[in-house]
Amino acid sequence: MAPAESRGFALARERLTSFDRQFAADVRVQRPDRYRLLDALPADQPRIARGGGVSYVAASFGNDATTLDMRAFDRLLAFDDRAGVLCVEAGASIGDVQRFLLPHGWYVPVAPGHPRASIGGCVASDVHGKNPARDGTFRALVEELQLHVPGRGLLGVDARNDAALFDATIGGFGMTGTITHATLRLVRPPRAIALRRVPVDDLAQAARVLRESANAHVLYGWHDGRPDRFGRGVIRVGLSDDEAASRDVALSKNTDLPAAIAPLPVPLWNRNGIAVANSWLSRRWCKPGFEPIALAQALFPLNDARLYFAGYGKAGLVELQWLVPHPRFEAFAVALGDCVARERPRIALISSKLFDGVARGFALDGKGIALALHLPSPTQSSQRAFCERVAELAIEHGGRPNPIKDSTLDEAVMRRAFADFDATRDALAAHNRDGRFGSELTRRIGL
Ligand SMILES: Cc1cc2nc3c(=O)[nH]c(=O)nc-3n(C[C@H](O)[C@H](O)[C@H](O)COP(=O)(O)OP(=O)(O)OC[C@H]3O[C@@H](n4cnc5c(N)ncnc54)[C@H](O)[C@@H]3O)c2cc1C
């Protein structure tokens, strides 16, 4: 709960730190709790909306902007139980929304791994969920948005009414205005999930399993990033378990991953720590097999990962996530493996996901396989050089990065990764003519 003096008009000064701990800044924060307070700042005041603040990167603060903390706008405004449509304020968390919907026999199929991500943040980053190849990205669910634009007030936008603004807002990193509410199309959830574990020896085999399982509710891989075991791991394939005895609705708020995780004073993920953790995970996860799990468990598996994130210590981590098109993926995986063998970076884990969407804007989508690499903060020059090498290789193989996750991206890399960088940036800038919306992320990647 925000202190009373920092709600509404008042501006608090606060130090905000990105989830990956790569950027921190002292910023002005406004916490509006009614719509008229969205007009409280002078119209030309630089600003940026913040939802849960759980982006890996500094997307909701920085660049001299006043942060608009939207968490007070967390009401469910309308729910059509028959048609499966929910209108919800932008500050509501995806975890709370699922907690409301599941007992009513509905859910939001595209849910990012952090339960405290807000609906506004899910729209503005066009997030993906447990299987983007099946469910698409958040864009697929959004019917209508309400947006606050200084000088224009509250605007209702959808695919027919101001389609350009609607389109740019989804995946627009908060640069087109402040989303106040969203109307979402819901889906009937599976009763429970039957989770199959398929061990894989390398990333080529992983790609085959992912492509063969495109229709699963849950589909992602975990892989070892050490040179001598590179790519070994497991694909988790979660199918609907309609034989399950009852619909599981236990999604306790108490177990939600915290928005900020206190770092351990001594980092765990040095070479030995990574070796121990990966060996343990291999023994625990990489046996072929099958287990029934609750949908709640399948939706937010990272709720159990506090120690994992704390283990990066005060310096934090970076996540490099690149989506490489199918025809080039196997060659990319081999080149990446060779690079790892040569440079022997510290990689704590690699995850893989299948995508089958349309590449547009700067958010992550397209047709191919995305790899996410977690590395301890690249304070050493060799780790930094490895991050640059991953970007080189991914770009050579037609890859697209994920700006909402990767703090190492800069404008030069973005320009090389997006052939249409100028046109895409201009389309976004057309809705932000006086440049009043921006963050550390948008500054860093040249938007
Ligand atoms: C542990 C972890 C797991 C994750 N798993 C996934 C995953 O599986 N898939 C995935 O795609 N992402 C994932 N993410 C990334 C995360 O889902 C996105 O960064 C998401 O945007 C965070 O939502 P938020 O509300 O915290 O947004 P914030 O971090 O507060 O802001 C993110 C962006 O959204 C904008 N924004 C927020 N609210 C509004 C609003 N009301 N109006 C306009 N703009 C707004 C901000 O300006 C900013 O540009 C994960 C992150 C973490 C830390």
The ligand as a Gaussian input file, in Angstrom:
#p B3LYP/6-31G(d) Opt

LIG

0 1
 C       10.313000     -13.713000     -13.653000
 C        9.737000     -13.114000     -14.897000
 C        9.095000     -13.925000     -15.810000
 C        8.582000     -13.380000     -16.986000
 N        7.961000     -14.211000     -17.880000
 C        7.525000     -13.711000     -19.066000
 C        6.929000     -14.545000     -20.034000
 O        6.770000     -15.751000     -19.832000
 N        6.518000     -13.976000     -21.197000
 C        6.685000     -12.646000     -21.452000
 O        6.311000     -12.196000     -22.540000
 N        7.220000     -11.825000     -20.533000
 C        7.650000     -12.326000     -19.366000
 N        8.222000     -11.500000     -18.432000
 C        8.267000     -10.066000     -18.725000
 C        7.008000      -9.357000     -18.179000
 O        5.866000     -10.148000     -18.308000
 C        6.770000      -8.081000     -18.975000
 O        7.908000      -7.265000     -18.871000
 C        5.538000      -7.303000     -18.519000
 O        5.453000      -6.126000     -19.291000
 C        5.604000      -6.908000     -17.050000
 O        4.385000      -6.292000     -16.703000
 P        4.405000      -5.081000     -15.648000
 O        3.016000      -4.747000     -15.323000
 O        5.309000      -5.394000     -14.523000
 O        5.019000      -3.935000     -16.561000
 P        6.075000      -2.809000     -16.146000
 O        7.402000      -3.454000     -15.934000
 O        5.515000      -1.976000     -15.082000
 O        6.101000      -2.010000     -17.530000
 C        6.442000      -2.687000     -18.720000
 C        6.046000      -1.823000     -19.911000
 O        4.633000      -1.720000     -19.952000
 C        4.245000      -0.359000     -19.909000
 N        3.017000      -0.258000     -19.134000
 C        2.730000      -0.823000     -17.946000
 N        1.481000      -0.463000     -17.546000
 C        1.000000       0.358000     -18.525000
 C       -0.216000       1.083000     -18.673000
 N       -1.197000       1.026000     -17.791000
 N       -0.349000       1.841000     -19.791000
 C        0.629000       1.907000     -20.739000
 N        1.786000       1.248000     -20.628000
 C        1.972000       0.478000     -19.530000
 C        5.391000       0.368000     -19.237000
 O        5.427000       1.739000     -19.590000
 C        6.585000      -0.400000     -19.788000
 O        6.919000       0.053000     -21.063000
 C        8.715000     -12.001000     -17.246000
 C        9.358000     -11.176000     -16.321000
 C        9.872000     -11.739000     -15.159000
 C       10.594000     -10.856000     -14.189000

